[in-house]
Amino acid sequence: MPDPQPLTAQQQVPLTEGERQALHAAAEQARTSPGLFSRALLMWALDTIESAELDAITAAARAGAHERAQAAGRAAVRTRWARPDS
């Protein structure tokens, strides 16, 4: 049964452009909005995914975030210390 409380809180989730497009396509196929589709997936996942599987999924997400942060740091250092060719 749906929770009767108003949905007053929001959570922003960064996505790649490809992930965003896939989300929109899946929501369109389900004939709903991307936001409602995302909420339905989240609620289903929280109720369905076992703890050990969720631990593996979140570990992979953390590793991906770490790799992206390292790449961004390397790019910033290259930009900061780059010298034009003389």
C-alpha positions as CSV (number, residue, x, y, z in Angstrom):
1,M,0.0,0.0,0.0
2,P,1.4,3.4,-0.9
3,D,2.6,5.7,1.9
4,P,0.0,8.5,2.4
5,Q,2.6,11.1,3.4
6,P,3.3,13.9,1.0
7,L,6.5,13.7,-1.0
8,T,8.2,16.8,0.2
9,A,11.9,15.6,0.2
10,Q,14.0,15.3,-3.0
11,Q,17.2,13.5,-3.8
12,Q,19.3,14.5,-6.9
13,V,21.3,11.6,-8.5
14,P,24.0,12.4,-11.0
15,L,23.8,10.3,-14.2
16,T,25.8,10.0,-17.4
17,E,24.0,11.2,-20.5
18,G,23.6,7.6,-21.6
19,E,22.1,6.6,-18.2
20,R,19.7,9.6,-18.4
21,Q,18.6,8.6,-21.9
22,A,18.1,5.0,-20.8
23,L,16.0,6.1,-17.9
24,H,13.8,8.3,-20.1
25,A,13.4,5.5,-22.6
26,A,12.4,3.0,-19.9
27,A,10.0,5.5,-18.3
28,E,8.4,6.2,-21.7
29,Q,8.0,2.4,-22.3
30,A,6.3,2.2,-18.9
31,R,4.1,5.2,-19.9
32,T,5.2,7.3,-16.9
33,S,7.5,10.1,-16.1
34,P,11.3,9.5,-15.4
35,G,10.8,10.8,-11.8
36,L,7.9,8.4,-11.0
37,F,9.7,5.6,-12.8
38,S,12.9,6.2,-10.7
39,R,10.9,6.4,-7.5
40,A,9.2,3.1,-8.3
41,L,12.5,1.4,-9.1
42,L,14.0,2.8,-5.9
43,M,11.2,1.6,-3.7
44,W,11.2,-1.8,-5.4
45,A,15.0,-2.2,-5.0
46,L,14.9,-1.3,-1.3
47,D,12.2,-3.9,-0.7
48,T,13.7,-6.6,-2.9
49,I,17.5,-6.6,-3.1
50,E,19.2,-8.7,-0.4
51,S,21.8,-7.1,1.8
52,A,24.8,-9.0,0.4
53,E,23.8,-8.1,-3.2
54,L,23.2,-4.5,-2.3
55,D,26.7,-4.4,-0.7
56,A,28.2,-5.6,-3.9
57,I,26.2,-3.1,-6.0
58,T,27.1,-0.1,-3.8
59,A,30.8,-1.2,-3.7
60,A,30.9,-1.1,-7.5
61,A,29.2,2.3,-7.4
62,R,31.8,3.6,-4.9
63,A,34.6,2.3,-7.0
64,G,33.2,4.0,-10.1
65,A,32.8,7.3,-8.2
66,H,36.4,7.0,-7.0
67,E,37.7,6.4,-10.5
68,R,35.7,9.4,-11.9
69,A,37.0,11.6,-9.1
70,Q,40.6,10.5,-9.8
71,A,40.2,11.2,-13.5
72,A,38.7,14.7,-12.7
73,G,41.7,15.4,-10.4
74,R,44.2,14.4,-13.1
75,A,42.4,16.6,-15.6
76,A,42.4,19.6,-13.3
77,V,46.2,19.1,-12.6
78,R,46.9,18.9,-16.3
79,T,44.8,22.1,-16.9
80,R,46.4,24.0,-14.0
81,W,50.0,23.1,-14.9
82,A,49.8,22.9,-18.7
83,R,52.0,25.3,-20.5
84,P,51.4,26.6,-24.0
85,D,54.0,25.4,-26.5
86,S,56.6,28.0,-27.1
